[in-house]
Amino acid sequence: DPFEELRVPRGAIELPLRVPIPPGFDAERLETWPVVEGRLEYVAGGLWFMPPCGDDQQDVAADLVAELGLWRRAHDDFIVGSNEAGMKLGDEVRAADAAVWRKADLGPRTGGLRRVAPVLAAEVAGRDDTVEMLQRKARWYLGHGVEVVWILVPKARSVLVVTNDGEVEHGPDDTIVAHPALPGLAPRVADLFRQLE
């Protein structure tokens, strides 16, 4: 049985972990996705698992969403998504810790995955989500139409801003420079890590 539970030491596997695709799986229909304690994405024809995130990662994700939500209140023409914001871009399904879409780019609500690239995708590094993994994911986002990616690194209290022009690292005393497509979105880096103080 490919779905029989088996316990192995964390060091015995490489994350993300490819898991069997269940019968009847359709990446476009969320009700066909397996129910797991953790996170799943459908990339390169495979279903990939990551375990739940730890305290630093979840607290920083909450600070990130709070900052984006405050900005969004003054920018009604955008939508902020979080909680593994799901998107189907091309034939693949990814989920961001937070993302910002132009409201005008979105069609009617479907209760399913968004099918338009966000302007911003944001990811928080953690025990299992290394900066290197998230840099690869950032390149995927950019290749699928995302304009800017933020990678928040709790251990360094820094943010890597990734665009097609390259990467810029902002330290704890810096303010992120607003991307032209996101007017006024220029949080202080320290505010993105407020709960870690």
VENVENKA-V316039 format. One record per residue. N is the residue number from 1. RES is the residue in one letter. OMEGA is omega in whole degrees, 0 to 359 (none if undefined). Layout:
N	RES	OMEGA
N	RES	OMEGA
This chain:
1	D	182
2	P	182
3	F	176
4	E	181
5	E	180
6	L	180
7	R	177
8	V	177
9	P	181
10	R	182
11	G	181
12	A	181
13	I	175
14	E	180
15	L	357
16	P	184
17	L	177
18	R	180
19	V	180
20	P	176
21	I	183
22	P	176
23	P	178
24	G	181
25	F	175
26	D	185
27	A	181
28	E	183
29	R	185
30	L	181
31	E	178
32	T	180
33	W	177
34	P	176
35	V	182
36	V	171
37	E	184
38	G	186
39	R	178
40	L	170
41	E	178
42	Y	186
43	V	176
44	A	177
45	G	181
46	G	176
47	L	189
48	W	184
49	F	169
50	M	179
51	P	177
52	P	182
53	C	181
54	G	188
55	D	180
56	D	183
57	Q	182
58	Q	179
59	D	178
60	V	177
61	A	178
62	A	177
63	D	178
64	L	182
65	V	177
66	A	179
67	E	179
68	L	179
69	G	177
70	L	178
71	W	184
72	R	179
73	R	179
74	A	183
75	H	186
76	D	182
77	D	178
78	F	176
79	I	176
80	V	175
81	G	178
82	S	178
83	N	185
84	E	182
85	A	186
86	G	179
87	M	174
88	K	180
89	L	189
90	G	180
91	D	186
92	E	180
93	V	177
94	R	179
95	A	179
96	A	174
97	D	174
98	A	179
99	A	178
100	V	177
101	W	167
102	R	181
103	K	182
104	A	181
105	D	185
106	L	173
107	G	178
108	P	178
109	R	181
110	T	187
111	G	182
112	G	183
113	L	172
114	R	184
115	R	180
116	V	178
117	A	173
118	P	173
119	V	181
120	L	168
121	A	181
122	A	180
123	E	179
124	V	178
125	A	180
126	G	183
127	R	184
128	D	179
129	D	183
130	T	178
131	V	181
132	E	177
133	M	182
134	L	174
135	Q	175
136	R	179
137	K	177
138	A	178
139	R	176
140	W	179
141	Y	182
142	L	178
143	G	180
144	H	171
145	G	177
146	V	184
147	E	182
148	V	179
149	V	172
150	W	172
151	I	181
152	L	184
153	V	184
154	P	183
155	K	182
156	A	186
157	R	182
158	S	178
159	V	172
160	L	176
161	V	186
162	V	174
163	T	176
164	N	178
165	D	180
166	G	182
167	E	173
168	V	178
169	E	178
170	H	181
171	G	187
172	P	180
173	D	185
174	D	170
175	T	179
176	I	178
177	V	181
178	A	174
179	H	182
180	P	180
181	A	183
182	L	187
183	P	176
184	G	180
185	L	185
186	A	182
187	P	169
188	R	181
189	V	181
190	A	180
191	D	179
192	L	180
193	F	187
194	R	184
195	Q	179
196	L	182
197	E	none
